[in-house]
Amino acid sequence: MSRQEATEQYARALRLGQKNYKECIVQGRYPYPQVLDEILDENLVTGRVDMGVLEIPTEQIVGTKTAGRRSAFASNFMPLLDADTEFAAKWKELCAAHLGDEGIRDPIRCYEYLGRFYVQEGNKRVSVLKSYSAPTIPGYVIRVIPAWSDDPAVQAYYDFMASYRMTGLYRVYFSRAGSFAKLQAALGFEADHVWTADERQHFVAGFTYFRDALRRQGAEDLAVTPADALLVWLRVYKFEELWSLSTSELTKSVAAVRPDLKLLSEPEPISVSTETEEQHEGDGGAEPPAPGIFGRLLHAVFPDHLNVAFINEYTPEESDWIRAHDLGRQYLEAVMGEKVSVRVFSGVGHGEQAEAAMERAVEDGAQVVFATTPSLIGGCRKLAAGHPGLRVLNCSASMPYAGVRTYYSRIYEGKFITGAIAGAMSRDGEIGYVASNPIFGVPASINAFALGARLTNPRARIKLRWFCVEEDAVGALAAEGVDIISNRDIPSPDRVREPWGLCQLRPDGALKCLASPYWHWGNFYVKLVRSIFSGGWDELSSRDGERAVNYWWGMRSRTVDVLLSQDLPAGVAHLVQILRRGVMDGSVDPFRLPIRSQDGQLRSDGEKWFSPEEILHTDWLCDCVEGSIPGYGELLPMARALVRLQGVYRDQIPPEKEGPVL
C-alpha cells in the first residue's frame, strides 16, 4: 500500500513543483533552489562551527550546497523530473520508507548561513518531508559565520547567534538586530535568561499556533519573519492570550495587526503630514473648505455629526500638558458647536485602566478618539485593532502603526524665532538652553534655536543643559552668569509663569520672560475634525495607502505660535513679526542655512531642503551648541518611560522585563 501511496504522493509533489517553477518564471524569480557556493563570498566568512545534529525548521531549508542536481527541484524543493525517471524511483522509495514503520531516520547534512539551510546530502529526503509539510527535519549542521559588517542582515544574524545560546531554537529569527531582547521582555524574562526545556516547548507550541494563523492571513508575501510578526502582535496582546483565543479569534487578531506587518517591511513606513487639507489658512472660526475630489465623490457617506472622546492620562489640575489639551478640547466644542458631541476621560493613567476607559468611550458611541500622551499608545493600538474603522489618534511622533494616527507640532519653528530674540538680546553671545527630553523633534528644536541665535548674533554660543538630567538646570546656567536662558515653553498662552520660555536674568537674580513658543491644540483639533467632515481624512488614507500617518503641523496651521512680552524692544518685536510671516508663508526656512554639526560634518551648504522626516529624526547638534544628547543611563527616572517610547535612540535601549516592546 505504501508503494501506491508513494506514487500518488510523487504525482502531487510533481504538480506542486511544476506550478512553483512556472510562477517563478512569470514573476522573474530564480526557479530552482539557491546554491550556497554561488552566493557565498569566502572573503566575507570569518569561520565555521560544527553544530552537530539539530532539528531544522523545514521552512528555513532554501537551497543546496553545490549546483549538482539543482535542476531536479523547483525552488520549493518539489520534484521537476518525470515519474518514470531513476530520480523519481529513488524519491518514491524514500517516500515509502517515510510511510513505513521506521520512517526516514538518517539526518541530512547541510550548511547554515544567515539563518537559512543549504543541503549537502539528502536533497530527496528534504523533498519528501517537505511534501508532507513536516515541521522539522533532523540534520547535521555546519554553521557558516559571516564577518561583522554594517549590513543590517549580518547584524541581525549576530543578534540571532547570541539569542540561540539562550533559546536553542532556529525558528526564533528576526530581521532586525535588538528584536530578541524585546521578545525576552514581552515574555517576562530577563535579558540574559536561558530558556528551560519546558519554556522552549511552551513557546514552540504557542509560536506554531500563531504562525499557522499568520499563514491563513497570507502574510508570506511580506518581508518579515514569523518571529517579527509575533513581536508586532505582542505589542497589542500578551503571549499567554494565545491559549485563550480560538482559531478564528486568533486569525482575526492577526488580521488586525497585518497593516503593521506591512509597515515593518516598508523602507519609509510613516507618512508625515505637515499641512492641513485646507486650501486657505484662516482663523479658528473660519468656514471649512470644500471637500477634495475624493471627498466630493464620497461626500454622501461622510458624517454630519461626530462623537469625539478625549483620553487623558492625568487630570488638567495635575498636568499643564493635559490642561493645554483640555483647553483645545473646549475650543473645539466652542467652534464646532452642535456638530460634535464630546466626552472626556481624565486621570485614567495608562495600562489596563486606560484601555478600559477607551473601550467605554467606544461603547458610548465615540467615532474619533484622541489620546493626549505618548504612554497611551499601547491602549490605542489595542483599541484600533479591536475596532477597525475607528479613528484613533495619539499625541506622539513617529509611531509606525497603521491603525493609529499620531499628532504633534513643529515647535522648532517657534524655537527658531525665540533663538533670534535670544541672539539679539544677549549681552555677550553666551545663551543658555534647557531641553526637555532626548525625544523626536527636540534636537531639531535645539538646532533651530541655535540657528535663529546665529541669525542675529554670529558669535552666539548655546550652552545646552537638560531638564531630564539635572533638576535645576536653569539655576545652574544662571550661576554661570548666563543672562539669556531658553527654559521650558509655556503650556498655553493663558498661563504665563516665570521663568517659562525665553528668559532674561535681571540684576536681582530673577528671571524675566521675554517670549515663548506655545501649542494651540484647539486649532489642531478643529482642523482635524473638519478634515473628517470634508473628506480629508479619507483622502490621506487613499494617498498614502497603509502607511502610518503622523500629523506634524506648525505655524502655518496656527498649531504653533510665539507669545511675546510687552517689554520686548520694539525693533526686536518687529523682527519677530517678519520672521513669523516668513515661516508661515514658506519664505523663511529655519534650516535652509549653512550648518555644520559638532563633529565638523557639513550638514547643509545653505541650499539644502531638509525633509520633514530628516528634521523629525535629527539626532545631531549644531557646532555652536556646547553640550550633547544624554544617554539613557544619564536620565532621571521620571524621564525614562517617555524616552523608551519617543527617544531618538529608542531602538538601542535594552527592553525592561515586562516593559513596553514598542
C-alpha positions, 0 to 999 in steps of 0.5 A, spaced: 500 500 500 505 504 501 508 503 494 501 506 491 501 511 496 508 513 494 506 514 487 500 518 488 504 522 493 510 523 487 504 525 482 502 531 487 509 533 489 510 533 481 504 538 480 506 542 486 513 543 483 511 544 476 506 550 478 512 553 483 517 553 477 512 556 472 510 562 477 517 563 478 518 564 471 512 569 470 514 573 476 522 573 474 524 569 480 530 564 480 526 557 479 530 552 482 533 552 489 539 557 491 546 554 491 550 556 497 557 556 493 554 561 488 552 566 493 557 565 498 563 570 498 569 566 502 572 573 503 566 575 507 566 568 512 570 569 518 569 561 520 565 555 521 562 551 527 560 544 527 553 544 530 552 537 530 545 534 529 539 539 530 532 539 528 531 544 522 525 548 521 523 545 514 521 552 512 528 555 513 531 549 508 532 554 501 537 551 497 543 546 496 550 546 497 553 545 490 549 546 483 549 538 482 542 536 481 539 543 482 535 542 476 531 536 479 527 541 484 523 547 483 525 552 488 520 549 493 524 543 493 518 539 489 520 534 484 521 537 476 523 530 473 518 525 470 515 519 474 518 514 470 525 517 471 531 513 476 530 520 480 523 519 481 524 511 483 529 513 488 524 519 491 518 514 491 522 509 495 524 514 500 517 516 500 515 509 502 520 508 507 517 515 510 510 511 510 513 505 513 514 503 520 521 506 521 520 512 517 526 516 514 531 516 520 538 518 517 539 526 518 541 530 512 547 534 512 547 541 510 550 548 511 547 554 515 548 561 513 544 567 515 539 563 518 537 559 512 539 551 510 543 549 504 543 541 503 549 537 502 546 530 502 539 528 502 536 533 497 530 527 496 529 526 503 528 534 504 523 533 498 519 528 501 518 531 508 517 537 505 511 534 501 508 532 507 509 539 510 513 536 516 515 541 521 522 539 522 527 535 519 533 532 523 540 534 520 547 535 521 549 542 521 555 546 519 554 553 521 557 558 516 559 565 520 559 571 516 564 577 518 561 583 522 559 588 517 554 594 517 549 590 513 543 590 517 542 582 515 549 580 518 547 584 524 541 581 525 544 574 524 549 576 530 543 578 534 540 571 532 547 567 534 547 570 541 539 569 542 540 561 540 545 560 546 539 562 550 533 559 546 536 553 542 531 554 537 532 556 529 525 558 528 526 564 533 529 569 527 528 576 526 530 581 521 532 586 525 538 586 530 535 588 538 528 584 536 530 578 541 531 582 547 524 585 546 521 578 545 525 576 552 521 582 555 514 581 552 515 574 555 517 576 562 524 574 562 530 577 563 535 579 558 540 574 559 535 568 561 536 561 558 530 558 556 528 551 560 526 545 556 519 546 558 519 554 556 522 552 549 516 547 548 511 552 551 513 557 546 514 552 540 507 550 541 504 557 542 509 560 536 506 554 531 499 556 533 500 563 531 504 562 525 499 557 522 494 563 523 499 568 520 499 563 514 491 563 513 492 571 513 497 570 507 502 574 510 508 570 506 508 575 501 511 580 506 518 581 508 518 579 515 519 573 519 514 569 523 518 571 529 517 579 527 510 578 526 509 575 533 513 581 536 508 586 532 502 582 535 505 582 542 505 589 542 497 589 542 496 582 546 500 578 551 503 571 549 499 567 554 492 570 550 494 565 545 491 559 549 485 563 550 483 565 543 480 560 538 482 559 531 478 564 528 479 569 534 486 568 533 486 569 525 482 575 526 487 578 531 492 577 526 488 580 521 488 586 525 495 587 526 497 585 518 497 593 516 503 593 521 506 587 518 506 591 512 509 597 515 515 593 518 517 591 511 516 598 508 523 602 507 519 609 509 513 606 513 510 613 516 507 618 512 508 625 515 503 630 514 505 637 515 499 641 512 492 641 513 487 639 507 485 646 507 486 650 501 486 657 505 489 658 512 484 662 516 482 663 523 479 658 528 472 660 526 473 660 519 468 656 514 471 649 512 473 648 505 470 644 500 471 637 500 477 634 495 475 630 489 475 624 493 471 627 498 466 630 493 465 623 490 464 620 497 461 626 500 454 622 501 457 617 506 461 622 510 458 624 517 454 630 519 455 629 526 461 626 530 462 623 537 469 625 539 472 622 546 478 625 549 483 620 553 487 623 558 492 620 562 492 625 568 487 630 570 488 638 567 489 640 575 495 635 575 498 636 568 499 643 564 500 638 558 493 635 559 490 642 561 493 645 554 489 639 551 483 640 555 483 647 553 483 645 545 478 640 547 473 646 549 475 650 543 473 645 539 466 644 542 466 652 542 467 652 534 464 646 532 458 647 536 452 642 535 456 638 530 460 634 535 458 631 541 464 630 546 466 626 552 472 626 556 476 621 560 481 624 565 486 621 570 485 614 567 493 613 567 495 608 562 495 600 562 489 596 563 485 602 566 486 606 560 484 601 555 478 600 559 476 607 559 477 607 551 473 601 550 467 605 554 468 611 550 467 606 544 461 603 547 458 610 548 458 611 541 465 615 540 467 615 532 474 619 533 478 618 539 484 622 541 489 620 546 493 626 549 500 622 551 505 618 548 504 612 554 497 611 551 499 608 545 499 601 547 491 602 549 490 605 542 493 600 538 489 595 542 483 599 541 484 600 533 485 593 532 479 591 536 475 596 532 477 597 525 474 603 522 475 607 528 479 613 528 484 613 533 489 618 534 495 619 539 499 625 541 506 622 539 511 622 533 513 617 529 509 611 531 509 606 525 502 603 526 497 603 521 491 603 525 493 609 529 494 616 527 499 620 531 499 628 532 504 633 534 507 640 532 513 643 529 515 647 535 522 648 532 519 653 528 517 657 534 524 655 537 527 658 531 524 665 532 525 665 540 533 663 538 533 670 534 530 674 540 535 670 544 541 672 539 539 679 539 538 680 546 544 677 549 549 681 552 555 677 550 553 671 545 553 666 551 545 663 551 543 658 555 538 652 553 534 647 557 531 641 553 526 637 555 527 630 553 532 626 548 525 625 544 523 626 536 523 633 534 527 636 540 534 636 537 531 639 531 528 644 536 535 645 539 538 646 532 533 651 530 534 655 536 541 655 535 540 657 528 535 663 529 541 665 535 546 665 529 541 669 525 542 675 529 548 674 533 554 670 529 558 669 535 552 666 539 554 660 543 548 655 546 550 652 552 545 646 552 543 643 559 537 638 560 531 638 564 531 630 564 538 630 567 539 635 572 533 638 576 535 645 576 538 646 570 536 653 569 539 655 576 545 652 574 546 656 567 544 662 571 550 661 576 554 661 570 552 668 569 548 666 563 543 672 562 539 669 556 536 662 558 531 658 553 527 654 559 521 650 558 515 653 553 509 655 556 503 650 556 498 655 553 498 662 552 493 663 558 498 661 563 504 665 563 509 663 569 516 665 570 521 663 568 517 659 562 520 660 555 525 665 553 528 668 559 532 674 561 536 674 568 535 681 571 540 684 576 536 681 582 537 674 580 530 673 577 528 671 571 524 675 566 520 672 560 521 675 554 517 670 549 515 663 548 513 658 543 506 655 545 501 649 542 494 651 540 491 644 540 484 647 539 486 649 532 489 642 531 483 639 533 478 643 529 482 642 523 482 635 524 475 634 525 473 638 519 478 634 515 473 628 517 467 632 515 470 634 508 473 628 506 480 629 508 481 624 512 479 619 507 483 622 502 490 621 506 488 614 507 487 613 499 494 617 498 498 614 502 495 607 502 497 603 509 502 607 511 502 610 518 500 617 518 503 622 523 500 629 523 506 634 524 503 641 523 506 648 525 505 655 524 502 655 518 496 651 521 496 656 527 498 649 531 504 653 533 505 660 535 510 665 539 507 669 545 511 675 546 512 680 552 510 687 552 517 689 554 520 686 548 524 692 544 520 694 539 525 693 533 526 686 536 518 685 536 518 687 529 523 682 527 519 677 530 513 679 526 517 678 519 520 672 521 513 669 523 510 671 516 516 668 513 515 661 516 508 661 515 508 663 508 514 658 506 519 664 505 523 663 511 526 656 512 529 655 519 534 650 516 535 652 509 542 655 512 549 653 512 550 648 518 555 644 520 554 639 526 559 638 532 563 633 529 565 638 523 560 634 518 557 639 513 550 638 514 547 643 509 551 648 504 545 653 505 541 650 499 539 644 502 531 642 503 531 638 509 525 633 509 520 633 514 522 626 516 530 628 516 528 634 521 523 629 525 529 624 526 535 629 527 539 626 532 545 631 531 547 638 534 549 644 531 557 646 532 555 652 536 551 648 541 556 646 547 553 640 550 550 633 547 544 628 547 544 624 554 544 617 554 539 613 557 543 611 563 544 619 564 536 620 565 532 621 571 527 616 572 521 620 571 524 621 564 525 614 562 518 611 560 517 617 555 524 616 552 523 608 551 517 610 547 519 617 543 527 617 544 531 618 538 535 612 540 529 608 542 531 602 538 538 601 542 535 601 549 535 594 552 527 592 553 525 592 561 522 585 563 515 586 562 516 593 559 513 596 553 516 592 546 514 598 542 
